[in-house]
Amino acid sequence: MTIQQSYKITPIANLLGRSGSSHLLLGLLTVAPTGTLAISDLTGSIALDLQHAKPHVGKDAAWFCPGMIVLIDGVYEEDHNATTSGLGQTGGIGGTIGGKFIGFSIGGPPCERRNVTVGVSDGVKSENGDVTAGAGFGWVDFLGVGSERATGSKLRRTEQRLLGPDGAHTGTAKMVVCGEVNLDSPSTLEALHKMLRSYATDDADRMPMTVVLMGNFVTHAVMAGGNSGSGGSIEYKEYFNALASVLTEYPALLRRTTLVLVPGDKDPWASAFSAGASAVVPKKGVPDIFTSRVKRAFAEANREAGVKKSGVEGEAVFATNPARISLFGPAHEIVLFRDDISSRLRRTAIRFATLSHDLEQGEPVEADATMMSGGLGTDSSTRENTMDVDTPTPAPAAFPSAESADFETLMARKLVRTVLDQSHLSPFPLSTRPVHWDYASALQLYPLPTTLVLADAEAPAFAVTYEGCHVMNPGRLVREGRGNQIGWLEYDVVSKRGVVKEDML
């Protein structure tokens, strides 16, 4: 944003005795015990009346679900029929405030760019030509790989020396990402053959440094009572043995590539009690009892070549979900997350009773809870295009304008903005998506990563940039309903941009 604006946020407890006045609230959108919507902050909670609410800027810009942090602009209306004291119906400060808050506009918190958080410059100039950034959290080591202020500049120079300036060695600095790799499907194994064959060349400099395979690795949940159709642990191990058989046909690729496998909800051990439904996150990786054959394939390929001859040793990493890849310390952070988050957002998103009129058709159309995130009180004609692109410098994969975007692009923009504005991979209540609190910090997106791989099998494949964070979705490896088409992502580490690759079986 090039226009600096500020707004005054009112704590909910300060609404007492100020009936009829306008306020801006920032809090957690929740469902009260009475079944109505409410907003809560550290000082209290108040019921919401959203019958007059409307999308703030643009339409279909983001989802709003209970469990998310929201900004609501409206008017407080005191309940004069309450028989309790003026502190509220159920205790006042720290509890539920009497009355209701009538919301007129709603939006998400503004997204903060990574360079602002860590307090460094990413080369983006402001209006006065200044490229410096504030203090931020530059001395905080978020990943245990060193802080930005301590090692960031040195590791960036190392990155340029090894990878080359302007993408001189982009052949070795590529990542391949595949989503929904169902190993129990013969077409998936054939698609893996097709994809790996395109990268297994005699030129070692053209091989990708990392291949990421993201679950679910089976079509139906395994070990879910024996009636899931995918058998039990023995069958599941056979599926990974089939993957090992595919990998052994490309020994040159195994010697120079790191294979990363990220599980889904249908993989063990979570599927043993969830039957493929939403299980607790974060998740552990696939247990070692199923992965011995895959690891053996890499060990044999490295032994045949010899460590001294190759200089680089490939390996298989069965990562957690989500997982983080750090390249050159804090200089480059990649987050991998496998979850059908778009379908969950559609199921739980609130809808407003406000009717918006279509100027062309002249008929009322019900407006859902997909409000535009960003600062409240800005004119929509000047803010819509500003939020749609990665400002102020153009990016090759930036958001296009709403007029020229197709349905799949609009869906990608909506999903990306919802997740990044919340700065969390699971902005849902515990009843919708349980969280393992000992490892809940792994779900945070603050500061924003350099790249986010959001593998969602229910959403179209895309690669877009929002507020400096490049977000990609590989979709399904085997495209259903598109004949024999397969698809994956190819990510360039040097340019920090990815493209969707498609081929035919």
C-alpha positions in Angstrom: 0.0 0.0 0.0 1.3 3.4 -1.0 -1.2 5.4 1.0 -0.5 5.4 4.8 -3.7 5.2 6.8 -4.5 4.5 10.4 -7.7 3.7 12.2 -8.7 3.7 15.9 -9.7 0.3 17.3 -12.1 0.3 20.2 -11.8 -2.5 22.8 -15.1 -4.2 23.3 -15.3 -3.4 27.0 -15.1 0.3 26.1 -18.4 0.1 24.3 -20.3 0.2 27.6 -22.3 3.4 28.0 -21.6 4.5 24.4 -24.8 3.4 22.7 -25.4 4.8 19.2 -21.7 5.7 18.5 -19.7 4.3 15.7 -16.6 2.1 16.4 -14.1 -0.2 14.7 -13.6 -3.5 16.4 -10.8 -6.0 15.9 -11.4 -9.5 17.3 -12.1 -13.2 16.9 -15.2 -14.1 15.0 -17.0 -16.8 17.1 -20.3 -18.5 17.5 -22.0 -17.7 20.8 -23.6 -20.5 22.9 -27.0 -19.1 21.8 -26.0 -19.9 18.2 -25.5 -16.3 17.0 -22.4 -14.7 15.7 -20.2 -12.7 18.1 -16.9 -11.0 18.2 -14.4 -11.4 21.1 -11.2 -9.7 22.1 -9.1 -9.6 25.3 -11.6 -7.4 27.1 -14.9 -9.1 26.3 -17.4 -10.3 23.8 -20.4 -8.9 22.1 -23.2 -10.2 19.8 -23.1 -9.3 16.2 -25.9 -8.1 13.9 -24.7 -8.5 10.3 -28.0 -8.1 8.5 -26.8 -4.7 7.2 -23.2 -5.8 6.5 -21.9 -5.8 3.0 -18.7 -6.6 1.2 -16.1 -3.8 1.8 -14.1 -3.7 -1.4 -15.0 -5.9 -4.3 -16.8 -9.2 -4.2 -15.5 -12.8 -3.9 -12.3 -11.5 -2.3 -12.0 -13.7 0.8 -13.9 -16.1 3.0 -14.8 -15.2 6.6 -15.4 -18.1 9.0 -15.7 -18.4 12.8 -12.2 -18.7 14.2 -10.8 -15.9 12.0 -9.6 -12.4 13.1 -11.8 -9.7 11.5 -12.2 -5.9 11.4 -15.8 -4.8 11.7 -17.0 -1.2 11.4 -20.4 -0.4 12.8 -22.6 1.0 15.6 -23.0 -0.2 19.1 -26.6 -0.6 20.3 -27.2 -1.0 24.0 -29.9 -3.3 25.4 -32.0 -1.0 27.5 -34.3 -3.9 28.6 -31.5 -5.6 30.5 -32.3 -6.0 34.2 -28.6 -6.2 35.2 -26.2 -3.4 35.9 -24.7 -1.3 33.2 -21.6 -3.5 33.1 -23.5 -5.9 30.8 -25.8 -8.8 30.9 -23.3 -11.4 32.0 -20.7 -9.5 34.0 -19.4 -6.8 31.7 -15.6 -6.5 31.4 -14.1 -9.9 30.6 -17.5 -11.4 29.7 -20.4 -10.7 27.3 -21.2 -7.1 26.8 -24.9 -6.2 26.9 -26.6 -5.2 23.6 -25.3 -5.9 20.1 -22.9 -4.5 17.6 -24.5 -3.7 14.2 -21.9 -4.2 11.6 -21.9 -2.3 8.3 -18.6 -3.4 6.7 -16.2 -6.3 7.5 -12.7 -7.0 6.4 -9.6 -9.0 7.4 -6.5 -7.6 9.0 -4.0 -6.1 6.5 -1.3 -8.5 5.4 2.3 -7.5 6.3 5.1 -8.2 3.9 8.0 -10.3 5.0 10.7 -7.6 4.7 8.6 -5.3 7.0 8.4 -8.1 9.6 12.1 -8.9 9.7 13.1 -5.2 9.2 15.1 -5.5 6.0 14.8 -4.0 2.5 13.7 -6.1 -0.4 14.6 -3.4 -3.0 11.0 -1.9 -3.1 11.2 1.8 -3.1 8.6 4.0 -1.4 7.2 7.3 -2.8 10.2 9.3 -1.6 12.7 6.8 -3.0 13.7 5.3 0.4 14.4 1.6 0.4 15.1 1.1 4.1 12.8 -0.8 6.5 12.0 -0.5 10.1 13.5 -2.4 13.0 11.0 -5.3 12.8 12.0 -8.7 14.2 15.3 -8.9 12.4 17.1 -10.4 15.4 14.5 -13.1 16.0 15.5 -16.6 14.8 12.1 -18.0 13.8 13.3 -21.3 12.3 16.5 -22.1 14.2 18.7 -21.4 11.2 19.9 -17.9 12.2 18.3 -14.5 12.3 18.0 -12.1 9.4 20.2 -9.4 11.0 22.9 -11.9 12.0 23.3 -14.1 9.0 20.9 -12.9 6.3 23.2 -10.7 4.2 26.1 -13.2 4.3 23.9 -16.1 3.2 22.4 -14.0 0.4 25.9 -13.4 -0.9 26.5 -17.2 -0.7 23.3 -17.8 -2.6 24.3 -15.5 -5.4 27.8 -17.1 -5.6 26.4 -20.7 -5.8 23.3 -20.2 -7.9 24.6 -17.4 -10.0 23.2 -13.9 -10.5 20.1 -13.5 -12.7 19.5 -17.2 -12.8 22.7 -18.4 -14.3 22.3 -21.9 -12.9 18.6 -22.3 -12.9 18.9 -25.9 -14.1 20.1 -27.1 -10.7 18.0 -24.7 -8.7 14.6 -26.1 -9.5 12.0 -27.9 -7.3 9.3 -30.2 -8.7 6.0 -30.4 -6.6 3.3 -33.0 -7.2 0.0 -33.1 -5.3 -2.5 -35.9 -4.5 -0.1 -38.7 -5.4 -2.4 -41.7 -4.9 0.1 -44.6 -5.0 -2.8 -47.1 -5.1 -3.8 -45.9 -8.6 -1.9 -47.4 -11.6 -2.4 -44.1 -13.5 -0.5 -42.2 -10.8 2.5 -44.5 -11.1 2.4 -44.0 -14.8 2.2 -40.3 -14.3 5.2 -40.4 -12.0 7.1 -42.3 -14.7 6.2 -39.6 -17.2 7.2 -36.7 -15.0 10.5 -38.2 -13.7 11.5 -39.2 -17.2 11.3 -35.6 -18.3 13.9 -34.6 -15.7 16.2 -37.7 -15.7 18.6 -36.5 -18.3 22.4 -37.2 -18.8 23.0 -33.5 -18.0 23.3 -33.3 -14.2 22.9 -29.5 -14.2 19.3 -29.9 -15.5 18.1 -32.2 -12.8 16.0 -30.7 -10.1 17.5 -30.4 -6.6 14.2 -31.4 -4.9 11.1 -33.4 -5.8 8.2 -33.0 -3.5 5.4 -35.6 -3.4 2.3 -34.6 -1.4 -0.4 -36.9 -0.2 -2.9 -38.3 0.1 -0.8 -41.3 -0.9 -4.0 -43.5 -1.0 -7.4 -42.9 -2.4 -9.2 -44.1 0.8 -8.2 -43.8 4.4 -6.0 -46.7 5.5 -6.5 -48.6 8.8 -9.9 -47.1 9.4 -11.8 -50.1 10.7 -11.0 -52.3 7.7 -13.9 -51.1 5.5 -12.1 -48.2 3.8 -11.3 -50.1 0.6 -7.5 -49.5 0.9 -6.7 -52.5 3.2 -4.4 -52.2 6.2 -0.8 -51.6 6.9 0.5 -54.5 4.7 -1.2 -53.0 1.6 0.0 -49.5 2.5 3.6 -50.7 2.6 3.1 -52.3 -0.8 2.1 -49.0 -2.3 5.4 -47.4 -1.2 7.2 -50.5 -2.5 5.6 -49.7 -5.9 6.9 -46.1 -5.6 10.4 -47.5 -4.8 10.2 -49.6 -8.0 9.4 -46.5 -10.0 12.3 -44.5 -8.5 14.9 -47.3 -9.1 14.5 -46.8 -12.8 16.1 -43.4 -12.5 19.3 -43.9 -10.5 21.1 -40.8 -11.9 18.2 -38.7 -10.6 18.2 -40.4 -7.1 21.9 -39.6 -6.7 21.4 -35.8 -7.0 17.8 -35.2 -5.8 16.2 -34.9 -2.4 12.8 -36.5 -2.3 10.3 -34.9 0.2 7.1 -36.7 1.0 4.3 -34.8 2.9 1.4 -36.9 4.2 -2.3 -36.1 4.1 -5.4 -36.8 6.2 -5.8 -40.3 4.8 -2.3 -41.4 5.6 -1.2 -43.2 8.8 -1.4 -42.9 11.6 -4.1 -40.1 11.7 -6.4 -42.1 9.4 -6.6 -44.9 12.0 -9.1 -42.9 14.1 -10.3 -40.1 11.7 -11.2 -42.4 8.7 -10.0 -39.7 6.4 -11.8 -36.8 8.0 -10.0 -33.7 9.3 -7.4 -34.9 11.8 -5.3 -33.0 14.2 -2.6 -30.7 12.7 0.4 -30.6 12.6 0.9 -34.3 11.6 3.9 -36.5 11.8 5.5 -37.9 8.7 4.7 -41.4 7.3 6.1 -44.0 9.9 9.4 -45.6 9.1 7.8 -49.0 9.0 6.4 -48.2 5.5 9.3 -46.3 4.0 12.3 -48.7 4.2 12.1 -49.7 0.5 12.1 -46.1 -0.7 15.1 -45.2 1.5 16.9 -48.3 0.3 16.5 -47.2 -3.3 18.4 -44.0 -2.6 21.1 -45.8 -0.6 21.7 -48.2 -3.4 21.9 -45.4 -6.0 24.4 -43.5 -3.9 26.5 -46.6 -3.3 26.7 -47.5 -7.0 28.0 -44.0 -7.9 30.2 -43.5 -4.8 30.1 -40.4 -2.7 33.5 -39.1 -3.8 32.5 -39.4 -7.5 29.1 -37.7 -7.3 29.9 -35.1 -4.6 26.1 -34.8 -3.9 24.1 -37.5 -2.2 20.4 -37.9 -2.7 18.0 -38.8 0.1 14.4 -39.4 0.9 12.8 -37.2 3.6 9.4 -38.2 5.0 8.4 -34.8 6.4 5.6 -33.6 8.7 2.5 -31.7 7.5 3.1 -28.8 7.4 6.8 -28.8 6.6 9.3 -26.0 6.1 12.3 -26.0 3.7 15.0 -23.4 4.5 17.4 -22.5 1.7 20.4 -20.4 2.8 19.1 -19.8 6.3 16.6 -17.0 6.6 17.1 -15.9 3.0 14.6 -18.3 1.5 11.8 -20.1 3.4 9.4 -22.5 1.7 6.3 -23.8 3.5 4.6 -27.1 2.4 1.1 -27.8 3.5 -1.3 -30.5 2.4 -5.0 -29.7 3.2 -8.3 -29.4 1.4 -8.7 -26.0 2.9 -10.9 -24.4 0.2 -13.7 -26.9 0.7 -13.6 -26.3 4.4 -13.8 -22.6 3.9 -16.8 -22.9 1.6 -18.6 -25.1 4.2 -18.0 -22.9 7.2 -18.0 -19.3 5.7 -20.7 -17.1 7.0 -23.3 -15.5 4.7 -24.9 -12.1 5.0 -28.6 -11.3 4.5 -27.7 -8.1 2.7 -28.9 -8.0 -1.0 -26.7 -6.5 -3.6 -28.4 -5.4 -6.9 -27.0 -6.5 -10.2 -26.9 -3.3 -12.4 -27.2 -5.3 -15.6 -29.8 -7.8 -14.7 -31.7 -5.6 -12.2 -32.3 -8.5 -9.9 -31.3 -8.9 -6.3 -28.5 -11.4 -5.7 -27.6 -12.7 -2.2 -24.2 -11.7 -1.2 -22.1 -14.2 0.7 -19.4 -13.6 3.3 -16.6 -13.0 0.9 -15.5 -9.5 1.9 -12.5 -7.7 0.6 -9.7 -7.6 3.2 -7.7 -4.5 3.9 -8.1 -1.2 5.6 -11.7 0.0 6.2 -12.9 3.3 5.1 -11.1 3.4 1.7 -13.0 4.2 -1.5 -13.6 0.9 -3.4 -12.8 2.5 -6.8 -9.2 3.3 -5.6 -8.5 0.2 -3.5 -9.7 -2.7 -5.6 -6.8 -2.8 -8.1 -4.3 -1.9 -5.4 -5.0 -5.0 -3.4 -5.2 -7.2 -6.5 -1.6 -6.9 -7.4 1.7 -7.3 -5.6 2.6 -3.6 -5.1 4.5 -1.5 -5.8 6.6 -3.4 -8.2 4.9 -5.6 -10.8 5.4 -9.4 -10.6 5.1 -11.9 -13.5 2.6 -14.0 -11.5 0.7 -11.1 -9.8 -3.0 -11.0 -9.4 -4.7 -9.9 -12.6 -7.6 -7.4 -12.6 -11.0 -8.7 -11.7 -12.3 -7.9 -15.2 -9.8 -10.1 -17.0 -9.6 -13.0 -14.5 -11.4 -16.3 -15.1 -13.2 -18.4 -12.5 -10.1 -20.4 -11.5 -8.0 -17.3 -11.1 -10.6 -15.7 -8.9 -10.8 -18.8 -6.8 -7.0 -18.8 -6.4 -7.0 -15.1 -5.4 -9.7 -15.7 -2.9 -8.0 -18.7 -1.3 -4.6 -17.0 -1.1 -5.9 -13.7 0.3 -7.9 -15.5 3.0 -4.9 -17.6 4.3 -2.2 -14.9 4.1 -4.4 -12.2 5.7 -5.0 -14.5 8.6 -1.2 -15.4 8.8 -2.2 -18.9 9.8 -2.6 -22.3 8.0 -5.7 -23.3 9.9 -7.9 -20.3 10.8 -10.7 -22.4 12.1 -12.2 -23.3 15.5 -11.0 -26.5 17.2 -14.3 -28.2 16.5 -13.7 -27.8 12.8 -9.9 -28.4 12.7 -8.2 -29.8 15.8 -4.7 -28.4 16.6 -1.9 -30.1 18.5 -1.0 -27.2 20.8 2.5 -28.5 21.5 3.3 -27.9 17.9 0.8 -25.1 17.0 3.6 -22.7 16.2 4.3 -24.7 13.0 1.0 -23.4 11.6 1.9 -19.7 11.8 2.7 -17.7 8.7 4.3 -14.8 10.5 6.6 -13.6 9.1 5.3 -14.5 5.6 7.4 -17.2 4.0 9.1 -16.6 0.7 7.0 -19.3 -0.9 3.9 -21.2 0.3 2.9 -24.5 -1.4 -0.7 -24.9 -0.5 -1.6 -28.4 -1.9 -5.4 -28.4 -2.2 -6.9 -31.2 -4.3 -10.3 -29.4 -4.4 -8.9 -26.2 -5.8 -7.5 -25.5 -9.3 -3.7 -25.5 -9.9 -2.3 -22.0 -9.7 0.8 -19.9 -9.0 0.2 -16.3 -7.8 2.0 -13.7 -5.7 0.4 -11.7 -2.9 2.3 -9.1 -0.8 5.6 -10.6 -1.8 4.7 -14.2 -0.9 4.5 -16.6 -3.9 1.7 -19.1 -3.3 1.4 -22.3 -5.4 -1.1 -25.2 -5.6 0.0 -28.2 -7.7 -3.6 -29.6 -7.8 -3.9 -33.3 -8.6 -1.1 -35.2 -10.3 -3.7 -36.9 -12.5 -6.3 -34.4 -13.6 -9.7 -36.0 -13.2 -12.2 -35.1 -16.0 -9.5 -34.0 -18.4 -8.7 -37.2 -20.1 -5.1 -38.4 -19.7 -3.8 -35.0 -18.5 -1.3 -34.8 -15.7 0.1 -31.7 -14.0 2.7 -30.6 -11.5 4.6 -27.5 -10.4 8.1 -26.4 -11.3 9.6 -23.9 -8.9 12.6 -21.8 -9.8 14.7 -21.1 -6.6 16.6 -18.2 -8.2 13.6 -16.2 -9.4 11.4 -17.5 -6.6 8.5 -18.1 -9.0 6.7 -21.3 -10.0 4.8 -22.4 -13.1 2.2 -25.0 -13.7 3.4 -27.8 -16.0 1.0 -30.1 -17.8 1.4 -33.1 -20.0 -0.4 -36.1 -21.4 0.1 -39.7 -20.4 
